[in-house]
Each structure stands twice: as C-alpha cells, then as structure tokens.
C-alpha cells in the first residue's frame, strides 16, 4: 500500500523567512504532484515532478524530487502572507503512463505572519 | 478555456437517501477522477474513468459508484447515505493516458448528510 507522509503538518512562519516542506512516500512512483488549497476552495496545481533530480520553480516556491530517497521537498523562499494555504503532495503508483489515482499526504497547513 | 465544472456545488441530504454528483471535464480531456475530502481522512481517491471505462478504484464500499458518458462527463452516485459521507467531493480531469500528467481539479461539491 502506497503511503505518503508530509511534515510538518502545521507551520507558522514569519514573512521573509525560508522554509521547507518534506514529502516522503513508501513505494516507487513515477510522478509526484504538489497542490495548494485555500480554505473552502479546490486544489490548485503547483508542480508535477516526473524524474529523479527534477527541480521546478515558480515564484517563491521550488520543488524537487529524489526518487531514490522517495523524497520531495517544497521550498519557500522569502515567504509572503499570500502563500498562506494548505499544501499537499500526492503520488501515483507506477502505472505505465497516464493519469491514475493519486495518493495524497495529509497536507501542510502553512500560516505566514507579518 | 473553461475549467472543470461540478454540479451541484452544495447539497444537503438525509441518511438513507442517495445522491448523484456531476463533473464536466475540461474540453478535450477524457479522463476523470473522483476524490473525497474529509477533515479526518483527508483526500482519498474514489475512482478514475477513461473512455467510459473505470480504470482504477479506491478503497470505498460498493455504495459509491460512478460512470462516464461518451462526452467524457462523469457522474458519481452514493446510495444509502451515511453521516460519514459528509465531505467535499472533488473531481479532476486530464487528457488521458500517455498524453499529459496534469490533473486539474474542479471546485467540488460539498455534501452534508443529516
């Protein structure tokens, strides 16, 4: 059974600081996703990581993937209040390609304070 | 380009009733996945459809069922509703196997069972 663990689950940080969210998964996967969810809203796609060593950046967010360690990180640089949200990582089992059911972590509830 | 649409957005039902939720994927997308989100269990995969065929199914009882139509629209049905079925139900659409790995989520249907 594929398990996805995120840590921390709750994070309160100050604007301007850097921090990293970690996502560990238990079995081999060929795809890892990061999503953002604002309260009462749906999921917004941030990144899809497809290969070992993949790194993607968008604004103050950068995601990386180490398939050998079964670990992905979401790094936040110089945090701003607008990044306050819950962040989920999700993994799909090796499926030979195409979309498959995602197994999600429990999410990291991030609060960024002035 | 219109996003994923889900109807209805909010629904209140009584225990024992059944409910049908609808999802229209992004134009050109042929794969639809369904997820249940609750505070206790988080985001859980229900099932995935492609070309009117169920490709994958999560670990949910048989009361949860779905189908996909030739225009890629999908419905999910929950029979004999229980209080624990209260949740946000999200659908996600993608192009299909081997075409793209992006999964785009709809706004969700919030179901309350009383």
Contacts between the chains, C-beta under 8 A, distances in Angstrom:
chain1	res1	chain2	res2	distance
A	31	B	101	5.5
A	33	B	103	7.1
A	35	B	105	7.7
A	41	B	107	7.5
A	42	B	90	6.2
A	42	B	105	4.7
A	42	B	106	6.2
A	42	B	107	4.9
A	42	B	108	5.2
A	43	B	90	6.8
A	43	B	92	7.8
A	43	B	105	4.2
A	44	B	105	7.7
A	45	B	102	6.3
A	45	B	103	7.1
A	45	B	104	6.5
A	45	B	105	7.6
A	48	B	101	5.2
A	48	B	102	6.1
A	50	B	101	6.6
A	88	B	43	6.7
A	90	B	43	7.6
A	97	B	97	5.6
A	97	B	98	4.4
A	98	B	31	7.3
A	98	B	50	7.6
A	98	B	96	6.4
A	98	B	97	2.6
A	98	B	98	5.3
A	98	B	99	7.5
A	99	B	31	4.8
A	99	B	33	6.7
A	99	B	48	6.8
A	99	B	50	7.7
A	99	B	92	8.0
A	99	B	94	4.1
A	99	B	95	7.9
A	99	B	96	7.0
A	99	B	97	6.9
A	99	B	101	6.8
A	99	B	103	5.8
A	100	B	48	6.4
A	100	B	55	7.3
A	100	B	56	5.8
A	101	B	33	6.2
A	101	B	45	3.7
A	101	B	47	7.6
A	101	B	48	5.5
A	101	B	56	4.8
A	101	B	58	6.0
A	102	B	33	7.5
A	102	B	35	7.6
A	102	B	43	7.8
A	102	B	45	6.1
A	102	B	103	7.0
A	103	B	45	6.8
A	104	B	35	8.0
A	104	B	42	6.0
A	104	B	43	3.9
A	104	B	44	7.6
A	105	B	42	7.9
A	106	B	42	5.1
A	107	B	42	6.7
A	107	B	43	7.8
